[in-house]
Amino acid sequence: MFFSNRNTLCLVLLLVFQNCASMAFAAPASLFEMGIAVKDVTPPVNYRMSGYFHERLSTGTDNPLQAKALVLRQGQETIALVFCDLVGISPDVSQQARKQIEKELGIPAQQVMIAATHSHTGPLYFGALRKQFHDQAVAKHGNDPYEKFDYPQFLVGQIVHAVKAAQQNLQPTTVRHGTGSETRLSFNRRFHMTVGPVRFNPGYQNPNVVRVAGPIDPEIGMLMFHPENDTKWQHPTVGLSVFALHLDTVGGTQYAADYPFHLENKLRQKLGKDFVSLFGAGTCGDINHVDTTSKERRKADQIGSMLGDSILAAEPKLQPVKNLRLESASSIVKVPVQKYDQKQIDQAKIDILRVGDRAVPFLERVETYKIMALQLRDSDSIELETQVFRLSDDIAIVGLPGEIFVDLGLAIKAASPFKTTLVVELCNDAPGYLPTRKAFVEGSYETVNSRIASGGAEVLIKESIRLLKSLKSSHP
Ligand SMILES: [Zn+2]
């Protein structure tokens, strides 16, 4: 007898891929190669910008937006990790780019991870807000004067070009790994209050704050790639660092890659002008740079510089990897979305006309936007993909979609059988916030903005841990 219980979270495991270069052979691992390439993805001026709930047009470029592709190859196994200076990766762009990379470059789509750094000073090129502003412009002008350029197609092309160029310059590489620590820059932004529910960013020395509602993650996950002949580990050419701190430190109407741009400049002062710094957003759904005990807000250049100091302090202590062995696994879990009835949906269709109106209370605009975002997906469930890349017995990289609460990233790292586990959020899709069950009980901005039902994020995290363990145990 089968009873369906709507309150029970249903998990459907759709696809599981596992590949490894040398699983079938006991022979020592073969040559390990790395290629890197960087392509510009800055849109034209006067395109809409992302990051906030009102319409904002770009007026120039402070520093370029880039797609940085890292390709790793060992034997038959190739993976590509692409880091883009964007608020998110739309599922359409990611699917199209990954398909094209598989077809043209022979790298299986599930071994391609396309991550967004979460810059809030890039283009608004997808989603319910973009659709609303676009539809309004078309109704008013007959066309959209701010989208004369097909940015999504351009972005797909640049991502594919970046991976192709990286694949063409593959060179034998060695790797060092480890972690740094940075405790000065990141703050959990959710607080328990004397009155009412949990609040995010309650303001400078708010007297009603009782205590902070969650932790931060001070760990900086680090990988450094060296040319094979750099036997003294003095000249890394590429570094990947992952840190859990929201990118929203610039504002304004100039395109900017936010603090990772300044981080790269800082690292180049020490490691050379050609050093490429890849930055992965850690699980920072509830973490930002706002210190509620201070009136001062750190700027992007200060944050990049300070994070760079912490990376450079940790760099000499990184451990060389002895046996590189590239493997990957991925899977998709299907989790339920939040439910709204027809009356609420009809109301949201009216309210969305005022989504950019700052006179309407903020959380009401956010909820309207979220209901409309759910209509775009038009499904009772949402597919969440997890990718795990194993570089050696000691190193794994996990790629997850959405903006993930810090507790969840900490849980993956605590359970991971690898010494260094880098957990990167906002990969391949942008399904909004993925809060913890605890946060859904507490409420506030992130849960109002989230699309998944409570419990979905924990399912994804459990699956990531399962994949990490399976990749570890394939070579005990
Ligand atoms: Zn965010």
Residues whose N, C-alpha, C, O or C-beta is under 5 A from the ligand:
A	BS01	ZN	E403
